[in-house]
Amino acid sequence: MGKIIIAGIGPGCPEDITPAVLEAVREADVIVGYKYYFQFIEPYVREGCECIDTGMKRERERAEQAFSLAEEGKTVVVISSGDAGIYGMTPLIYEMKEASPPTPLQGERGVNSSEAISIQVLPGISAFQKAASLLGAPIGHDLCIISLSDLMTPWEVIERRIKAAAVGDFVTAIYNPKSQGRYWQLYRLQELFLKHRSAETPVGYVRQAGREEQEIKVTTLGAFDPEDIDMFTVILIGNSQTYIADGKIITPRGYSLTPDSSPNGEGSNYSKGQNIMIESFRTISGELRRNDYPLDHLWALLHAIHTTADFDMERILYTDDHAVETLYNKVKNGSLKTIVTDVTMVTSGIRKGALQRLGVEVKCYLSDPRVAEMAASLGITRTQAGIRLSAEEHPNALFAFGNAPTALMELCDLIRKGKACPAGIIAAPVGFVHVKESKHMVKPFKDIPKIIVEGRKGGSNLAATLCNAIMTFDDAEQLKPGRDL
């Protein structure tokens, strides 16, 4: 009885064919395969070896021929591109061996010729591995492979697997992404991934990997164009940590650095408390309804939810475009040196280390003797009086409100009168009287960067943490793909 050797010939270049496969090809009596693939092994086929080629979608016929020839005592090599065990001939041949019924004569003898045929599998380099090597290091963490061909798998099953891969944050390789009759499935995959992954997620794809026609492209999930893909293309989608550096896609081996596992061996740059906060941010990020927030809004949102454990912040936290980044840059370049708060509780919640590091001072005028005198003489609240005094002495400060809507309304009035020109406003007063109105009054000031906790919610802790988000915006780089968050 002969034998069947199922060999993966790699993606398509001689250098990627393993020595074991080349040896099998040289020793074969018969080679069976799709005719397109013979060009890659032709130089290694010995004289007298019979080569039987078939067209596309003739896998079962190839397998039947292999069994028939092996029953004649021949060594038959069945070739598949890439690895024969990945969407290749290996599963089919094993299935057919198990399902093949004995002939009447074989049944009398208790022998099934198919069972007597030995099967050997020789692995090959898969197309996704070749593509990954050309793209950099995109498969450094947990990986899954999905075929978009629904010839043998119902689309409902494929779509369920796509969702699982996206939600599970797997690096995902896509086989059979498109054909002449299948044009919409890749658009649907992109749509599903964008519900769970950032539009900035790196995507790489390689056409005809390892062959003369090879093309390599690196893009992002949001910019990815399915029209640029054909049936000869393998696509790799990164996970939430994947990033692009020097045109290469890199997926780190781990999700975060621990104090004992930093690359330089010196431990993490973060204290135990900071690591707990980062872990909390990671948890919050995973529970947000959206994953495509601009970086500076996301940084403020994570701080707000971390402080309050209230995911309603995702709905009510408003930031002007680039407000956090703009205010951070003002602090960094020295044009913003003062934060004015409406109450001392806000002042006490702002990080002292960050203030000292950046050369920023915080002032609350509530306990200033002049405030009580002004409030009494003018019949206004002490917080209103405090804002009037602060606007005289620090008209260009960042004003942070966590308690008093009347103080916020006072600032709005001073701005309209030209007596204050704040670097920015954090509007988070809390309560039931004039709270919503005070926040509405802030929005028309288009030239002033604003962060607003809309509605009745707010508080000193929120105002303070939003100040902290501004001063630590340089740490928001951790949220980008490939960083430690």
C-alpha positions in Angstrom: 0.0 0.0 0.0 1.3 3.5 -0.8 1.1 6.7 1.2 -0.2 10.2 0.9 2.0 13.1 1.9 0.1 16.4 2.3 2.6 19.2 1.8 2.3 22.9 2.4 4.5 24.6 -0.2 4.5 28.0 1.4 3.2 31.3 0.0 5.0 31.2 -3.3 8.7 31.7 -3.3 11.4 29.0 -3.3 13.0 30.3 -0.2 9.9 29.6 1.8 9.5 26.0 0.9 10.8 23.8 3.8 13.5 21.2 3.1 11.1 18.4 4.2 8.6 19.4 1.5 11.3 19.6 -1.1 12.5 16.2 -0.2 9.0 14.8 -0.5 8.5 16.4 -3.9 11.7 14.9 -5.1 10.7 11.4 -4.0 7.1 11.5 -5.1 5.7 9.1 -7.7 2.7 11.4 -8.2 2.0 15.0 -7.3 -1.6 16.1 -7.1 -2.6 19.7 -6.8 -4.2 22.9 -8.2 -2.4 23.6 -11.5 -1.4 27.1 -10.5 0.8 25.9 -7.7 3.0 23.6 -9.9 5.1 26.5 -11.1 6.5 26.8 -7.6 7.8 23.3 -7.3 8.5 22.4 -10.9 12.4 22.7 -10.6 12.3 20.0 -7.8 10.1 17.4 -9.4 12.1 14.3 -10.5 12.0 13.0 -14.0 9.2 10.5 -14.4 7.0 11.9 -11.7 3.4 12.2 -12.8 1.9 15.6 -12.1 -1.9 15.7 -12.0 -3.4 19.2 -12.0 -6.9 20.2 -11.4 -8.8 23.5 -11.5 -10.1 25.6 -8.7 -12.7 24.2 -6.4 -11.8 20.6 -7.2 -10.4 19.7 -3.8 -12.6 16.6 -3.4 -11.6 15.3 -6.8 -7.9 15.8 -5.9 -8.3 13.9 -2.7 -10.1 11.0 -4.4 -7.3 10.8 -7.0 -4.7 10.7 -4.2 -6.4 7.8 -2.5 -6.8 5.9 -5.8 -3.2 6.3 -6.7 -2.0 5.5 -3.2 -4.0 2.3 -3.3 -1.8 1.3 -6.3 1.2 1.5 -4.0 2.4 4.9 -5.1 3.8 7.7 -3.0 1.4 10.6 -3.6 2.2 14.2 -2.6 -0.8 16.5 -2.4 0.3 20.1 -2.5 -1.4 23.1 -1.0 -0.2 26.7 -0.9 0.8 28.0 2.5 0.2 25.5 5.2 -1.9 22.6 4.0 -3.7 22.4 7.4 -5.0 26.0 7.2 -7.9 26.1 4.7 -6.0 23.4 2.8 -6.1 19.8 1.8 -5.2 18.2 5.1 -8.6 18.2 6.8 -10.4 17.0 3.7 -8.1 14.0 3.2 -8.4 12.9 6.9 -12.2 13.3 6.7 -12.3 11.2 3.5 -10.2 8.5 5.1 -12.5 8.3 8.1 -15.6 8.4 5.9 -14.5 6.0 3.2 -16.6 2.7 3.4 -14.9 -0.6 2.6 -15.7 -2.4 -0.7 -17.6 -5.7 -0.4 -14.4 -7.7 -0.9 -12.5 -5.5 1.7 -15.4 -6.0 4.1 -15.1 -9.8 3.8 -11.4 -9.5 4.5 -11.9 -7.0 7.3 -9.6 -4.6 5.4 -10.3 -1.0 4.2 -7.7 0.1 1.7 -8.2 3.7 2.7 -7.5 2.9 6.3 -4.3 1.0 5.3 -2.9 4.1 3.5 -0.5 6.1 5.7 -0.9 9.8 5.7 1.9 12.2 6.5 1.5 16.0 6.9 4.3 18.4 6.2 3.7 21.9 7.5 4.4 25.0 5.4 4.8 28.7 6.0 1.3 30.1 5.9 0.4 33.2 3.9 -0.4 35.2 7.1 3.0 34.3 8.5 4.7 35.5 5.3 2.6 38.7 5.3 3.3 39.3 8.9 7.1 39.1 8.3 6.8 41.7 5.5 4.7 44.0 7.6 7.0 44.0 10.7 5.8 42.3 13.8 2.0 42.4 13.8 1.3 39.0 15.3 3.1 39.3 18.6 0.1 38.6 20.7 -3.1 36.4 20.6 -4.1 35.7 17.1 -7.1 34.4 15.2 -7.7 33.7 11.5 -11.0 34.2 9.7 -11.9 33.3 6.2 -14.6 35.4 4.5 -15.5 32.7 2.0 -19.0 31.5 2.7 -18.8 28.6 0.2 -18.6 26.1 3.1 -19.5 28.2 6.1 -22.7 30.1 6.5 -22.3 33.9 6.6 -24.1 34.0 10.0 -21.3 31.9 11.5 -18.6 34.0 9.9 -20.1 37.2 11.2 -20.4 35.8 14.7 -16.7 35.0 14.6 -15.8 38.4 13.3 -17.7 40.0 16.2 -15.9 37.7 18.7 -12.5 38.6 17.2 -13.2 42.3 17.4 -14.6 42.2 21.0 -11.9 39.8 22.1 -9.2 42.2 20.9 -7.5 39.5 18.8 -4.9 40.3 16.2 -6.9 39.0 13.2 -5.8 37.6 9.9 -8.3 37.6 7.1 -8.2 35.0 4.3 -10.3 34.9 1.2 -11.3 38.6 1.7 -12.9 39.1 -1.7 -13.7 37.5 -5.0 -15.6 38.5 -8.1 -18.9 37.4 -6.6 -18.2 38.4 -3.0 -17.7 42.2 -2.7 -19.6 43.3 0.4 -18.3 41.0 3.1 -15.1 42.9 3.7 -17.1 46.1 4.1 -19.2 44.4 6.7 -16.1 43.2 8.5 -14.7 46.7 8.6 -18.0 48.0 9.9 -18.1 45.4 12.7 -14.5 46.0 13.8 -15.1 49.8 14.0 -17.8 49.2 16.5 -15.2 47.7 18.9 -11.8 49.0 17.8 -10.4 52.5 17.3 -10.3 53.8 13.7 -6.5 54.3 14.3 -6.0 50.5 14.7 -3.2 49.5 12.3 -4.1 47.4 9.4 -1.6 45.8 7.0 -2.2 43.8 3.8 0.0 42.0 1.4 -0.9 41.0 -2.1 0.8 37.9 -3.6 3.1 37.6 -0.6 6.5 36.1 -1.6 5.8 36.3 -5.3 7.0 38.7 -8.1 3.7 40.6 -8.0 4.1 41.3 -4.2 2.5 44.5 -2.8 2.7 45.7 0.8 0.5 48.3 2.3 0.1 49.7 5.8 -2.9 51.8 6.8 -5.5 52.1 9.6 -8.9 50.5 10.2 -10.6 53.8 9.5 -8.7 54.6 6.3 -8.7 51.0 5.0 -10.3 50.7 1.6 -11.8 47.3 0.8 -11.7 48.2 -2.9 -7.9 47.9 -2.8 -8.2 44.2 -2.0 -8.5 41.1 -4.2 -8.5 37.3 -3.6 -4.7 37.1 -3.6 -4.5 39.5 -0.6 -4.0 38.6 3.1 -5.1 41.2 5.6 -3.8 41.6 9.2 -5.7 43.8 11.7 -3.9 44.7 14.9 -5.2 44.7 18.4 -5.7 47.7 20.8 -2.0 47.8 21.6 -0.7 47.5 18.0 1.1 50.5 16.6 3.0 51.7 13.6 6.7 52.7 13.8 8.9 53.5 10.8 6.3 52.1 8.4 6.2 48.7 10.3 3.3 47.3 12.3 4.2 46.1 15.8 2.1 44.3 18.3 3.7 44.1 21.7 4.0 40.7 23.4 2.2 42.0 26.5 -0.6 44.5 27.3 1.3 46.4 29.9 4.6 46.7 31.6 4.8 45.6 35.2 7.3 46.9 37.7 9.5 43.8 37.0 9.1 43.6 33.3 10.1 46.9 31.7 12.3 46.6 28.6 15.3 48.2 30.2 15.1 45.9 33.3 14.7 48.9 35.6 11.1 48.4 36.4 8.0 50.5 35.6 8.1 54.3 35.7 4.8 54.2 37.7 4.2 53.9 41.4 1.9 51.3 42.7 -0.9 53.9 43.0 -0.3 55.0 39.4 -0.4 51.4 38.2 -3.7 50.9 39.9 -5.1 54.0 38.2 -3.8 52.8 34.8 -5.5 49.5 35.4 -8.7 51.3 36.3 -8.4 53.3 33.1 -8.0 50.1 31.1 -11.2 48.7 32.7 -13.1 52.0 32.0 -12.0 52.0 28.4 -13.3 48.5 27.9 -16.8 49.5 29.1 -17.3 52.7 27.1 -20.0 52.7 24.5 -17.7 54.2 21.9 -14.0 53.6 21.2 -13.3 56.5 18.7 -13.2 59.5 21.0 -10.4 62.1 20.3 -7.5 61.5 22.6 -7.8 64.6 24.7 -11.6 64.1 25.3 -11.0 60.5 26.2 -8.3 61.5 28.7 -10.7 63.9 30.4 -13.5 61.3 30.3 -11.4 58.6 31.9 -10.5 60.9 34.7 -14.1 61.9 35.2 -15.4 58.3 35.3 -12.4 57.2 37.5 -13.2 59.9 40.0 -17.0 59.3 40.1 -17.5 55.6 39.0 -20.3 57.2 37.0 -20.5 56.0 33.4 -23.1 58.7 32.7 -20.1 60.9 32.3 -19.8 59.5 28.8 -23.1 61.2 28.0 -22.7 64.4 29.8 -19.0 65.4 29.7 -18.6 68.0 27.0 -15.2 69.3 25.8 -14.5 71.8 23.0 -12.3 70.4 20.2 -8.8 70.0 21.5 -9.7 71.8 24.7 -7.5 69.6 27.0 -4.6 69.6 24.6 -4.8 73.4 24.1 -4.8 74.1 27.8 -2.0 71.6 28.5 0.1 73.4 25.8 -0.6 76.7 27.5 0.6 75.3 30.8 3.6 73.8 29.1 4.7 77.0 27.3 4.2 79.1 30.5 1.3 81.2 29.3 -1.0 79.6 31.8 0.4 79.9 35.3 -2.7 80.2 37.5 -5.8 78.2 38.3 -8.7 79.9 40.1 -11.3 77.7 41.8 -14.7 78.6 43.2 -14.2 76.7 46.5 -11.3 75.3 48.5 -12.4 71.7 47.9 -11.5 72.0 44.3 -8.1 73.4 45.2 -7.4 70.5 47.6 -8.1 67.9 44.9 -5.6 69.2 42.4 -2.3 67.3 42.3 0.4 69.2 44.2 3.2 67.3 42.5 1.9 68.3 39.0 1.5 71.9 40.1 5.0 72.1 41.4 6.5 70.3 38.3 4.7 72.7 35.9 5.1 75.9 37.9 1.3 76.5 38.3 -0.3 78.0 41.4 -3.9 77.5 42.5 -5.9 80.3 44.1 -9.3 80.3 45.9 -10.5 83.7 47.1 -13.2 82.4 49.3 -11.3 82.9 52.5 -9.9 86.3 51.4 -11.1 89.0 53.9 -12.0 91.3 51.0 -14.6 88.7 49.8 -16.8 88.8 52.9 -16.7 92.6 52.8 -17.6 92.8 49.2 -20.4 90.1 49.4 -22.0 92.0 52.4 -21.8 95.4 50.8 -23.1 94.3 47.4 -25.5 91.7 48.4 -23.9 88.9 46.4 -22.6 85.5 47.3 -19.1 85.0 48.6 -18.2 82.9 45.6 -19.4 85.7 43.3 -17.3 88.1 45.1 -14.3 85.8 45.0 -14.6 85.5 41.2 -14.8 89.3 40.9 -11.6 89.7 42.8 -9.8 86.9 41.0 -10.8 88.3 37.6 -9.2 91.6 38.6 -5.9 90.0 39.6 -5.8 87.0 37.3 -8.1 87.6 34.3 -6.3 85.1 32.1 -6.3 82.2 34.6 -8.0 78.8 34.1 -11.2 79.0 36.1 -12.5 75.8 37.6 -16.0 75.6 39.1 -17.1 72.5 41.1 -19.8 74.0 43.4 -21.3 77.4 42.8 -23.4 78.1 39.7 -23.6 81.8 40.8 -19.8 82.0 40.6 -19.8 80.6 37.0 -22.5 83.0 36.0 -20.5 85.9 37.5 -17.5 84.9 35.3 -19.7 84.8 32.2 -20.9 88.3 33.0 -17.4 89.6 33.5 -16.3 88.0 30.2 -19.1 89.8 28.3 -18.1 93.1 29.9 -14.5 92.5 28.8 -13.2 92.3 32.4 -12.0 88.7 32.1 -10.4 86.7 29.4 -9.9 83.2 30.8 -7.3 80.8 29.4 -10.1 78.2 29.8 -13.1 77.2 31.9 -14.0 74.0 33.7 -17.7 74.2 34.4 -18.8 71.5 36.8 -21.0 73.2 39.5 -23.5 70.8 41.1 -27.1 71.2 42.3 -30.6 72.1 41.3 -30.9 75.9 41.2 -29.4 77.8 38.2 -26.9 74.9 37.6 -28.0 73.9 34.1 -28.4 77.6 33.1 -24.9 78.5 34.3 -23.5 75.8 32.0 -25.5 77.0 29.0 -24.2 80.5 29.6 -20.6 79.3 29.1 -21.0 77.7 25.7 -21.3 80.8 23.5 -17.7 81.8 24.3 -16.3 80.1 21.2 -12.7 81.4 21.7 -12.3 80.0 25.2 -11.5 76.3 25.6 -14.2 74.7 27.8 -14.8 71.5 29.6 -18.4 71.2 30.9 -20.2 68.6 32.9 -23.7 69.1 31.5 -26.9 68.9 33.5 -27.2 68.9 37.3 -24.2 66.7 38.0 -20.8 68.0 38.9 -18.8 68.6 42.1 -15.5 69.7 43.4 -14.0 66.3 42.9 -14.9 66.5 39.2 -13.5 70.0 38.7 -10.3 69.0 40.4 -9.8 65.8 38.4 -10.4 67.7 35.1 -7.7 70.1 36.1 -5.5 67.1 36.7 -6.4 65.7 33.3 -5.1 68.9 31.7 -1.8 68.9 33.6 -1.1 65.3 32.9 -2.1 65.2 29.2 1.4 64.2 28.2 0.6 60.8 29.9 -2.4 60.4 27.5 0.2 59.0 25.0 -0.4 55.7 26.9 -3.8 55.5 25.3 -2.4 55.3 21.8 -2.1 51.9 20.3 1.1 50.2 21.4 1.5 52.0 24.6 1.2 50.7 28.2 -2.4 51.4 29.0 
